[in-house]
Amino acid sequence: MKKTMKTFLACLLVCAVVGGCVSIPNSETVSPRYFKNKSHGGPRSEMEQINFVKLRMDKPAEELLGPNDVLGIYIAGITGSAEEAPPIHNIGSSSERPASGYPYMVRSDGTLSLPMLPEPIYVEGMTLIQAEEAIRAAYTLKRELVSKEANISVSLIKPRTYHVTVIREDVTSDDMRSTASSSASTSRGAAYMAGIARGTATSLELPAYRNDVLEALSQTGGLPGLNAKNEVVILRKAYSEEFSDRDYMDGVDTGYAQSQVARRYNESGDISNLNGDLGVLRIPLRIGPNDTPPQLTSEDVTLYDGDVVYIQSREAEVYYTGGLIKGGVYPIPRDYDLDVMGAIATAGGTVGASAGASQSNMNGRVGSLLPASRILVLREVNGRQYAIQIRQKEMLRDPTQRILIEPNDVILVEYTPFELWFNMLYNTINFSIRYSDFK
């Protein structure tokens, strides 16, 4: 009776195999040789990083004074008593240089207004030594208010700063990180997609001669992360049509551009619609081997009041798995290529002739003796779906069979009809071989 039942089940399985056991027939699939090259640009591994030093402004041999610099000025008998030492500033501060004297700010027109002088002294574009000489000449030669031997000193208490906003979508808050961590138990892809967030916005006060893109990135987390686009976008307030009626150079309403950008960003989570409002400069951080490196000047990477640095998250470039691999969503690396073998391994699948043997019915458990060797990559090109069929043995022997994975590919691992029939038969009929059978 048992033998008859097993024979009946085996015949039933054979009928099921003959009737069709694969998702897409072989006649409807295509060879991987038609997809040797990527349809979405060249290989990522061939791209090279630009020299990040280009993101730093060129500094002059000597720093020059400008509006909003705070100077420490001591003129014996004018700004302080000749018997008293001048006040000391910035002692113990790692960010500022030690200075002495009484604080005076360079006005927006580049001049200094000092005691007992009927007209201001123009110091914009001068070095500290030149400014000291101009002040000494004003007090000793033009007005003779102090003797030529009087103690006069000029130092820099606080350099002028530029108010810049940095918006980064590659940095997530603690709440977003916890959401991503909880999603990781379900799928790596879910955790990846949860990590793509609106990000953070940071306001910076960059000192003069350090007001460049590299400094702004350094103070807000470094270069763009792996979930960000390989570019830096600079929104220039100076070239804004919307803000052109505002006095940019004199620093009036310098925070207006940032407030408008922040408002729209908080409303929509995107600032791509601001291209018509602000001057936009895009700096690629990785380029192809045949691409021309960006011709950046010092002025291109210098930031001024009202400028916005934007690090945009890259699109969720993912691939999907199914069939005999646990279904999931997995990210495609940004800076290097991922072939079909690596994609299967990333998803937790096994690739190799012995894959099925480790799951076989060696101890009476239901399993498979032959591994699944039929791999399908479903890819949409120009609105049409292609089913690319790859055989595991051919993929292991021939590297050209290991096509590169592209965004939105679906990878299915299946049994061939023979593998399915053999494994079903193997699990249906209990093979029992004993030593006595050979006597």
Backbone torsions as a table, in degrees:
resi	resn	phi	psi	omega
1	MET	NA	-46.1	-179.4
2	LYS	-63.8	-39.7	-179.9
3	LYS	-64.9	-39.1	178.8
4	THR	-65.5	-41.2	179.5
5	MET	-64.3	-41.3	179.6
6	LYS	-66.3	-40.1	178.3
7	THR	-63.7	-40.3	179.0
8	PHE	-63.7	-42.4	179.6
9	LEU	-66.0	-38.6	178.6
10	ALA	-63.0	-43.4	178.3
11	CYS	-63.4	-37.1	179.1
12	LEU	-64.8	-38.8	178.5
13	LEU	-68.0	-39.5	177.4
14	VAL	-60.6	-41.8	178.2
15	CYS	-62.3	-38.1	179.2
16	ALA	-65.8	-38.8	178.8
17	VAL	-66.3	-45.9	-179.7
18	VAL	-62.7	-35.2	-179.0
19	GLY	-71.0	-14.3	178.6
20	GLY	123.8	126.1	-176.3
21	CYS	-139.9	10.3	178.6
22	VAL	-117.8	153.5	-176.0
23	SER	-68.6	-41.7	-179.8
24	ILE	-129.9	125.1	179.6
25	PRO	-60.7	154.1	179.7
26	ASN	-59.4	-31.9	-177.8
27	SER	-66.4	-18.1	-178.2
28	GLU	-103.0	9.0	179.6
29	THR	-104.1	166.1	178.8
30	VAL	-124.9	162.1	-179.0
31	SER	-80.8	148.1	178.6
32	PRO	-67.6	-13.8	-178.5
33	ARG	-67.5	-19.5	177.1
34	TYR	-76.5	-10.5	-177.5
35	PHE	-123.8	38.5	-179.8
36	LYS	-64.7	-39.7	179.9
37	ASN	-102.1	150.0	178.4
38	LYS	-69.6	140.2	177.3
39	SER	-86.8	-16.5	179.4
40	HIS	-107.2	68.8	178.1
41	GLY	83.5	179.4	-178.5
42	GLY	-81.3	174.9	179.3
43	PRO	-59.0	139.4	-179.0
44	ARG	-68.1	-32.4	-176.0
45	SER	-66.5	-19.2	-179.5
46	GLU	-84.2	-9.9	-179.1
47	MET	-77.3	146.9	-177.6
48	GLU	-123.3	147.7	177.9
49	GLN	-75.9	145.3	175.1
50	ILE	-76.5	166.3	176.2
51	ASN	-74.1	112.8	-174.5
52	PHE	-67.6	-14.3	176.1
53	VAL	-62.8	-23.9	179.3
54	LYS	-66.6	-14.9	178.1
55	LEU	-84.7	1.1	-179.8
56	ARG	-106.9	138.1	-179.3
57	MET	-72.4	154.9	175.6
58	ASP	-79.5	127.8	179.6
59	LYS	-97.5	137.8	177.9
60	PRO	-71.1	165.2	179.2
61	ALA	-60.0	-36.4	176.9
62	GLU	-130.2	135.8	179.7
63	GLU	-74.1	138.2	-176.7
64	LEU	-106.5	150.0	-178.6
65	LEU	-77.6	154.3	179.3
66	GLY	-155.5	175.0	179.9
67	PRO	-55.0	141.2	177.9
68	ASN	79.3	-0.2	169.1
69	ASP	-66.9	138.4	177.2
70	VAL	-104.0	116.7	-177.2
71	LEU	-102.4	147.0	171.4
72	GLY	-98.1	110.5	-174.7
73	ILE	-117.2	128.5	175.8
74	TYR	-126.9	121.4	176.0
75	ILE	-125.4	109.0	-174.8
76	ALA	-57.0	126.2	179.0
77	GLY	85.9	-7.8	179.8
78	ILE	-114.9	-62.1	178.5
79	THR	-91.2	-6.2	177.9
80	GLY	-170.1	162.9	-179.9
81	SER	-67.5	143.2	-179.9
82	ALA	-65.8	-21.7	-178.9
83	GLU	-87.9	-11.2	-176.3
84	GLU	-105.0	142.5	176.9
85	ALA	-73.7	146.2	178.4
86	PRO	-67.4	149.9	178.5
87	PRO	-63.8	147.9	-178.6
88	ILE	-105.9	139.8	-178.6
89	HIS	-126.3	156.7	171.5
90	ASN	64.6	20.2	175.9
91	ILE	-72.8	129.4	-179.2
92	GLY	84.6	0.0	178.3
93	SER	-94.4	125.1	-178.5
94	SER	-79.7	-18.4	-175.9
95	SER	-93.2	-18.2	-177.7
96	GLU	-123.8	152.6	178.3
97	ARG	-83.7	145.8	176.8
98	PRO	-58.4	141.8	-179.4
99	ALA	-144.9	163.4	178.5
100	SER	-140.3	157.4	179.6
101	GLY	113.8	178.5	-179.8
102	TYR	-93.8	138.0	-172.2
103	PRO	-72.4	131.3	172.5
104	TYR	-136.8	134.2	-178.5
105	MET	-98.2	138.8	173.0
106	VAL	-71.6	124.8	-175.3
107	ARG	-74.9	170.8	-174.8
108	SER	-62.2	-23.3	177.9
109	ASP	-90.8	7.7	176.4
110	GLY	84.4	15.4	-176.5
111	THR	-114.8	163.4	174.2
112	LEU	-115.8	134.1	174.5
113	SER	-104.3	113.5	-174.4
114	LEU	-117.2	156.7	-176.8
115	PRO	-60.9	142.3	171.7
116	MET	69.4	8.3	175.3
117	LEU	-105.7	128.6	-177.3
118	PRO	-71.9	-20.4	-179.0
119	GLU	-135.4	149.9	-177.7
120	PRO	-71.4	164.7	178.3
121	ILE	-106.2	128.1	-179.7
122	TYR	-84.3	120.1	-176.0
123	VAL	-125.0	-3.9	-178.9
124	GLU	-61.7	135.1	-178.9
125	GLY	85.4	-2.1	178.7
126	MET	-93.6	157.2	168.6
127	THR	-83.1	172.1	178.2
128	LEU	-61.5	-38.5	-179.8
129	ILE	-66.0	-42.4	179.5
130	GLN	-66.1	-38.0	178.1
131	ALA	-65.3	-39.7	178.2
132	GLU	-63.9	-39.8	177.9
133	GLU	-65.6	-38.2	179.4
134	ALA	-67.1	-39.5	178.5
135	ILE	-68.0	-41.5	179.1
136	ARG	-62.7	-40.7	179.0
137	ALA	-65.0	-38.2	-178.5
138	ALA	-66.2	-34.8	-175.9
139	TYR	-91.9	-22.7	-175.4
140	THR	-109.7	-32.4	-176.5
141	LEU	-99.1	-47.9	-175.4
142	LYS	-76.5	-40.1	-174.2
143	ARG	-117.6	-19.5	-177.9
144	GLU	53.4	47.4	179.6
145	LEU	-82.6	-24.9	176.8
146	VAL	-137.7	164.6	179.6
147	SER	-72.9	160.2	-179.9
148	LYS	-66.6	-20.9	179.4
149	GLU	-91.6	5.8	-177.5
150	ALA	-63.7	147.6	178.9
151	ASN	-75.6	112.1	177.4
152	ILE	-129.7	127.1	179.9
153	SER	-138.4	148.4	178.2
154	VAL	-133.7	128.9	176.6
155	SER	-139.6	167.9	-177.6
156	LEU	-101.5	112.7	178.1
157	ILE	-80.0	-49.7	-178.0
158	LYS	-145.1	120.9	178.6
159	PRO	-71.4	157.7	176.4
160	ARG	-62.9	150.6	-179.3
161	THR	-124.7	161.5	179.1
162	TYR	-123.2	129.9	-177.6
163	HIS	-85.7	115.7	-175.9
164	VAL	-128.6	143.7	176.3
165	THR	-110.1	133.3	177.3
166	VAL	-115.8	118.9	177.2
167	ILE	-108.0	120.7	-177.4
168	ARG	-123.7	124.6	176.5
169	GLU	-98.5	5.7	176.9
170	ASP	-100.3	7.8	178.0
171	VAL	-119.8	126.1	-178.0
172	THR	-111.8	155.4	178.5
173	SER	-77.1	171.9	-179.8
174	ASP	-63.3	-38.2	179.5
175	ASP	-62.9	-39.5	180.0
176	MET	-69.1	-36.1	178.8
177	ARG	-65.3	-39.3	179.4
178	SER	-66.3	-35.3	176.9
179	THR	-65.0	-42.9	178.7
180	ALA	-63.4	-39.4	-179.1
181	SER	-65.6	-40.4	179.0
182	SER	-67.8	-31.0	179.1
183	SER	-74.8	-21.3	-176.6
184	ALA	-63.2	-27.8	179.2
185	SER	-68.4	-20.3	179.7
186	THR	-91.4	-47.6	-176.1
187	SER	-165.3	140.6	176.2
188	ARG	-62.3	-35.9	179.5
189	GLY	-64.8	-38.2	178.4
190	ALA	-63.9	-40.2	178.2
191	ALA	-65.0	-38.7	-179.6
192	TYR	-64.8	-46.0	-176.6
193	MET	-70.4	-29.0	176.5
194	ALA	-70.4	-25.6	179.8
195	GLY	-76.1	-16.6	177.0
196	ILE	-78.6	103.6	-172.7
197	ALA	-127.3	175.0	-179.7
198	ARG	-67.5	-26.1	172.6
199	GLY	90.2	-153.4	-174.4
200	THR	-131.8	157.3	173.9
201	ALA	-125.2	129.5	-176.0
202	THR	-126.5	132.9	175.4
203	SER	-96.5	130.7	-177.2
204	LEU	-121.5	148.0	169.6
205	GLU	-112.7	97.3	-176.0
206	LEU	-90.4	125.7	179.8
207	PRO	-68.5	157.0	179.1
208	ALA	-57.7	142.4	-179.4
209	TYR	70.3	6.2	167.7
210	ARG	-130.1	14.3	-178.6
211	ASN	-91.4	68.4	180.0
212	ASP	-131.1	175.6	-175.5
213	VAL	-64.4	-42.0	-178.0
214	LEU	-63.1	-39.0	178.2
215	GLU	-67.2	-41.2	179.0
216	ALA	-62.7	-40.9	178.2
217	LEU	-68.4	-40.1	-178.6
218	SER	-61.6	-36.0	-177.1
219	GLN	-83.0	-8.0	-176.8
220	THR	-123.0	20.5	175.1
221	GLY	121.5	1.1	177.8
222	GLY	90.1	-162.4	-178.1
223	LEU	-66.9	158.8	-178.5
224	PRO	-54.3	138.9	-179.8
225	GLY	-76.3	-179.9	-175.8
226	LEU	-68.4	-21.2	177.9
227	ASN	-95.2	18.6	177.6
228	ALA	-117.1	158.1	175.8
229	LYS	-67.1	152.8	179.5
230	ASN	-83.0	56.4	178.4
231	GLU	-158.8	158.3	173.7
232	VAL	-119.0	129.8	-179.6
233	VAL	-108.1	128.8	177.1
234	ILE	-112.5	124.6	176.3
235	LEU	-101.7	115.4	-174.6
236	ARG	-91.5	120.3	174.1
237	LYS	-70.4	-30.5	-174.7
238	ALA	-61.5	-30.3	-176.6
239	TYR	-103.8	15.8	-176.6
240	SER	-73.9	129.8	174.1
241	GLU	-71.6	-38.4	-177.0
242	GLU	-67.1	-33.3	-175.1
243	PHE	-105.0	13.3	-174.0
244	SER	-67.0	-21.2	-178.6
245	ASP	-84.2	0.9	-178.7
246	ARG	-100.2	148.1	-174.0
247	ASP	-78.1	92.4	-176.2
248	TYR	-69.1	-46.6	-172.6
249	MET	-68.6	-31.0	-178.1
250	ASP	-86.2	0.4	175.7
251	GLY	76.7	18.2	179.3
252	VAL	-78.7	129.5	-179.4
253	ASP	53.6	47.8	-177.7
254	THR	-66.4	-22.6	179.8
255	GLY	-88.2	1.8	-175.3
256	TYR	-66.1	-43.6	-178.8
257	ALA	-62.0	-46.4	-179.3
258	GLN	-62.3	-40.9	-178.5
259	SER	-64.5	-37.6	178.8
260	GLN	-70.1	-41.6	177.2
261	VAL	-63.7	-45.4	-179.8
262	ALA	-61.8	-40.1	-179.8
263	ARG	-62.6	-47.4	-178.8
264	ARG	-68.7	-36.4	179.7
265	TYR	-65.4	-41.1	179.5
266	ASN	-68.8	-27.8	179.8
267	GLU	-77.5	-40.8	-173.0
268	SER	-113.8	-17.0	-175.6
269	GLY	73.2	15.5	-177.2
270	ASP	-150.0	145.9	176.7
271	ILE	-123.9	14.8	179.2
272	SER	-65.3	-22.3	-179.9
273	ASN	-81.4	5.2	179.7
274	LEU	-94.1	2.2	-176.0
275	ASN	-58.0	-30.5	179.9
276	GLY	-80.7	-14.8	-176.8
277	ASP	-96.8	-32.2	-174.8
278	LEU	-125.1	147.9	172.2
279	GLY	-67.0	130.8	-173.3
280	VAL	-115.9	129.8	174.2
281	LEU	-124.3	120.1	179.1
282	ARG	-104.9	127.8	-178.9
283	ILE	-115.3	108.3	177.5
284	PRO	-72.2	140.1	-179.5
285	LEU	-98.8	-17.8	175.7
286	ARG	-134.0	138.5	-178.5
287	ILE	-133.6	157.5	177.6
288	GLY	-73.8	164.7	-176.4
289	PRO	-63.9	-25.7	-179.0
290	ASN	-101.4	2.2	-179.6
291	ASP	-83.9	151.3	177.3
292	THR	-81.9	127.0	178.5
293	PRO	-58.4	147.7	179.6
294	PRO	-62.2	130.7	-179.8
295	GLN	-88.5	83.8	-175.1
296	LEU	-92.6	136.5	172.6
297	THR	-102.6	167.5	177.8
298	SER	-60.6	-34.4	179.8
299	GLU	-68.8	-31.8	-179.9
300	ASP	-62.3	-38.4	-174.4
301	VAL	-98.8	2.5	177.6
302	THR	-85.6	134.2	-177.2
303	LEU	-107.5	144.0	-179.6
304	TYR	-128.3	176.0	-179.7
305	ASP	-53.6	130.3	176.0
306	GLY	91.7	-10.1	179.7
307	ASP	-72.4	152.2	179.9
308	VAL	-126.5	128.1	174.1
309	VAL	-100.7	126.6	-172.6
310	TYR	-122.7	121.6	173.0
311	ILE	-108.3	110.0	-173.6
312	GLN	-95.9	139.0	176.7
313	SER	-68.8	142.8	177.8
314	ARG	-78.4	157.6	178.5
315	GLU	-59.3	151.3	-178.8
316	ALA	-70.7	85.2	179.2
317	GLU	-81.8	105.0	-173.7
318	VAL	-133.5	164.0	169.9
319	TYR	-128.3	163.4	-173.8
320	TYR	-121.0	150.7	179.4
321	THR	-125.0	154.9	179.0
322	GLY	-166.7	-168.7	-176.8
323	GLY	76.8	-128.8	-179.5
324	LEU	-82.5	-2.6	170.1
325	ILE	-96.5	141.8	177.8
326	LYS	-57.6	129.2	-178.9
327	GLY	-60.4	138.5	-179.4
328	GLY	-171.4	174.4	177.6
329	VAL	-121.6	129.6	-174.4
330	TYR	-132.7	140.2	-178.2
331	PRO	-75.4	148.2	172.4
332	ILE	-93.2	129.0	-178.3
333	PRO	-56.2	148.2	-177.7
334	ARG	-79.3	-37.9	-167.3
335	ASP	-110.6	1.1	175.8
336	TYR	-147.6	163.8	-174.3
337	ASP	-86.6	152.5	178.5
338	LEU	-127.2	117.1	178.8
339	ASP	-89.9	177.0	-173.1
340	VAL	-64.6	-34.6	178.5
341	MET	-66.1	-45.3	177.9
342	GLY	-64.9	-34.9	179.4
343	ALA	-65.5	-41.0	178.4
344	ILE	-65.4	-42.8	178.6
345	ALA	-64.2	-39.3	178.1
346	THR	-61.7	-35.3	-178.9
347	ALA	-80.7	0.2	178.2
348	GLY	94.6	5.9	178.0
349	GLY	-82.4	167.9	178.8
350	THR	-114.9	142.9	-179.7
351	VAL	-127.3	119.4	-179.9
352	GLY	152.9	157.2	-175.7
353	ALA	-66.6	-24.7	-177.3
354	SER	-94.4	10.6	-176.0
355	ALA	-62.1	-42.4	-176.6
356	GLY	-76.8	-26.6	-177.6
357	ALA	-63.4	-31.6	-179.6
358	SER	-70.3	-15.1	179.7
359	GLN	-110.1	8.8	-172.3
360	SER	-73.1	170.1	-176.0
361	ASN	-85.1	62.6	-177.2
362	MET	-80.6	-23.1	-177.3
363	ASN	-124.7	30.5	177.6
364	GLY	83.3	5.9	-180.0
365	ARG	-93.4	152.1	179.4
366	VAL	-71.3	127.7	179.9
367	GLY	-160.6	-156.7	179.6
368	SER	-134.3	139.6	179.0
369	LEU	-89.2	-37.7	178.0
370	LEU	-100.7	132.8	179.4
371	PRO	-75.5	157.5	175.6
372	ALA	-73.6	128.5	-175.4
373	SER	-121.9	0.9	-179.7
374	ARG	-95.5	118.7	-178.7
375	ILE	-117.3	128.1	177.0
376	LEU	-116.8	133.7	173.3
377	VAL	-116.2	112.0	179.3
378	LEU	-89.4	121.6	-176.1
379	ARG	-135.2	135.8	178.1
380	GLU	-101.9	125.2	180.0
381	VAL	-129.5	118.8	179.4
382	ASN	54.0	42.8	176.1
383	GLY	81.3	2.1	-179.9
384	ARG	-119.6	136.9	-179.4
385	GLN	-92.3	135.3	176.3
386	TYR	-117.4	138.8	174.9
387	ALA	-105.0	105.8	-177.1
388	ILE	-92.3	118.0	-177.5
389	GLN	-99.1	130.0	-179.5
390	ILE	-129.1	131.6	174.6
391	ARG	-93.9	136.7	-172.5
392	GLN	-59.9	-43.7	-178.6
393	LYS	-65.1	-40.1	178.8
394	GLU	-65.6	-37.1	179.8
395	MET	-65.7	-36.4	-180.0
396	LEU	-71.2	-34.1	-177.8
397	ARG	-84.8	-35.4	-171.6
398	ASP	-117.2	110.3	-179.2
399	PRO	-62.2	-24.9	-179.8
400	THR	-68.0	-16.5	177.8
401	GLN	-77.8	-17.3	-176.9
402	ARG	-88.8	80.7	-177.1
403	ILE	-68.1	155.1	179.0
404	LEU	-79.2	138.6	-179.7
405	ILE	-78.4	138.5	178.5
406	GLU	-117.7	162.0	-178.7
407	PRO	-54.9	137.8	176.2
408	ASN	73.3	11.4	172.1
409	ASP	-65.8	149.3	175.0
410	VAL	-118.1	123.0	-178.7
411	ILE	-106.6	122.9	177.7
412	LEU	-118.4	133.6	175.1
413	VAL	-112.9	124.8	-174.7
414	GLU	-135.6	164.4	170.1
415	TYR	-82.3	147.5	167.3
416	THR	-75.1	162.5	179.1
417	PRO	-54.6	-41.1	179.7
418	PHE	-66.4	-43.0	-180.0
419	GLU	-62.9	-40.1	179.9
420	LEU	-66.7	-44.8	179.3
421	TRP	-61.7	-45.7	-177.5
422	PHE	-64.3	-44.7	-177.9
423	ASN	-68.4	-37.2	175.9
424	MET	-63.9	-43.8	179.1
425	LEU	-64.4	-38.2	-179.8
426	TYR	-64.4	-38.5	-179.3
427	ASN	-82.0	-14.5	-179.2
428	THR	-89.4	-42.6	-177.8
429	ILE	-97.9	127.3	-178.7
430	ASN	-88.3	106.2	177.6
431	PHE	-82.3	122.3	-179.9
432	SER	-125.1	108.8	-179.3
433	ILE	-111.8	124.8	-179.3
434	ARG	-117.9	159.3	-178.5
435	TYR	-64.8	-33.6	-177.6
436	SER	-67.5	-19.1	-179.1
437	ASP	-69.9	-17.3	-177.2
438	PHE	-98.9	2.5	179.3
439	LYS	-83.4	NA	NA
